């Protein structure tokens, strides 16, 4: 129910492959096209694959299809964002701290430590 109504997929990936592979992804969350650059590069978001034994095969098949659909046949660059980005709970906690700092506390009373308090929220770090 939380997935989009339409998917952008490489034309070389057959519908039956998509249906078959979807069961391998956590929450059946197939790779999802999110954004593209005028040079043909695309940002694709993908959930983890449940079966470690099948992971390499499925990952390679999908990456090959993405490469074939790129106008310059550029290789796929993958990054595990779970390791380098904050999770949603950390972002929410930082936002709450920022709101408390900006709304609940009178600025005059906290002015001399305001910048360090802002830094301690980690909000600017997360949105960077």
C-alpha positions as CSV (number, residue, x, y, z in Angstrom):
1,X,0.0,0.0,0.0
2,X,2.9,2.4,0.5
3,X,4.5,1.8,-2.9
4,X,3.8,4.2,-5.8
5,X,1.2,3.3,-8.4
6,X,3.8,3.4,-11.3
7,X,7.3,2.2,-11.6
8,X,10.1,3.3,-14.0
9,X,12.1,0.2,-14.9
10,X,14.7,-0.6,-17.5
11,X,13.1,-2.0,-20.7
12,X,15.5,-5.0,-20.7
13,X,14.0,-6.2,-17.4
14,X,11.1,-8.5,-18.2
15,X,7.8,-8.3,-16.2
16,X,8.2,-11.9,-15.1
17,X,11.6,-11.1,-13.7
18,X,10.3,-8.2,-11.8
19,X,7.5,-10.3,-10.2
20,X,10.0,-13.1,-9.4
21,X,12.6,-10.7,-7.9
22,X,10.1,-8.7,-5.9
23,X,9.7,-11.6,-3.5
24,X,13.5,-11.4,-2.7
25,X,13.4,-7.8,-1.5
26,X,12.5,-6.9,2.1
27,X,8.9,-5.7,2.0
28,X,8.8,-6.6,-1.8
29,X,10.3,-3.2,-2.3
30,X,11.8,-3.4,-5.8
31,X,14.4,-0.9,-6.9
32,X,12.6,2.4,-7.4
33,X,13.6,5.2,-9.7
34,X,13.7,8.4,-7.8
35,X,15.4,11.0,-9.9
36,X,17.4,11.4,-13.1
37,X,20.1,13.9,-14.3
38,X,20.0,15.3,-17.9
39,X,23.1,13.2,-18.7
40,X,21.1,10.0,-18.1
41,X,22.3,9.2,-14.6
42,X,19.6,8.0,-12.3
43,X,19.1,7.7,-8.6
44,X,17.5,4.4,-7.8
45,X,16.5,3.4,-4.3
46,X,16.5,-0.3,-3.4
47,X,15.7,-2.3,-0.3
48,X,17.9,-5.1,0.9
49,X,17.6,-8.6,-0.6
50,X,16.5,-11.2,1.9
51,X,18.2,-14.3,0.6
52,X,22.0,-13.8,0.8
53,X,22.6,-16.7,-1.6
54,X,20.4,-15.0,-4.3
55,X,21.6,-11.5,-3.5
56,X,24.6,-11.4,-6.0
57,X,22.6,-12.8,-8.9
58,X,19.6,-10.5,-8.5
59,X,21.7,-7.5,-7.8
60,X,23.9,-8.2,-10.9
61,X,20.8,-8.7,-13.1
62,X,19.2,-5.4,-12.0
63,X,22.5,-3.5,-12.2
64,X,23.1,-4.8,-15.7
65,X,19.6,-3.8,-16.8
66,X,20.2,-0.3,-15.4
67,X,23.6,0.0,-17.1
68,X,22.0,-1.1,-20.5
69,X,19.4,1.6,-20.1
70,X,21.9,4.4,-19.6
71,X,22.7,6.4,-22.8
72,X,26.4,6.1,-22.2
73,X,26.3,2.6,-20.7
74,X,27.8,3.9,-17.5
75,X,28.4,1.5,-14.7
76,X,26.2,1.5,-11.7
77,X,27.6,3.0,-8.5
78,X,26.1,1.5,-5.4
79,X,26.1,3.0,-1.9
80,X,24.7,1.5,1.3
81,X,23.0,4.5,2.7
82,X,22.1,2.7,6.0
83,X,25.8,2.9,6.9
84,X,26.3,6.6,6.1
85,X,23.0,8.4,6.7
86,X,21.0,8.8,9.9
87,X,17.8,6.7,10.3
88,X,14.4,8.3,10.5
89,X,14.3,8.2,14.3
90,X,17.6,10.1,14.5
91,X,16.2,12.8,12.1
92,X,13.0,13.0,14.1
93,X,14.8,13.4,17.4
94,X,17.1,16.1,15.9
95,X,14.0,18.0,14.6
96,X,12.3,17.8,18.0
97,X,15.4,19.2,19.6
98,X,15.6,22.0,17.0
99,X,12.0,22.9,17.6
100,X,12.5,23.0,21.3
101,X,15.5,25.2,20.9
102,X,13.8,27.6,18.5
103,X,10.3,27.7,20.0
104,X,10.2,26.7,23.6
105,X,13.2,28.5,25.0
106,X,13.5,32.3,25.2
107,X,16.4,33.4,23.0
108,X,17.6,36.0,25.5
109,X,18.2,33.4,28.2
110,X,20.1,31.0,25.9
111,X,21.9,33.4,23.6
112,X,25.4,32.8,24.8
113,X,25.1,29.0,24.4
114,X,22.6,29.0,21.5
115,X,25.1,28.0,18.8
116,X,26.4,25.0,20.8
117,X,22.9,24.0,21.6
118,X,22.1,24.2,17.9
119,X,25.1,22.0,17.2
120,X,24.0,19.5,19.8
121,X,20.7,18.9,18.0
122,X,22.6,17.4,15.0
123,X,19.9,18.9,12.8
124,X,22.4,20.8,10.6
125,X,24.6,17.7,10.3
126,X,21.6,15.6,9.1
127,X,20.3,18.1,6.6
128,X,23.8,18.7,5.2
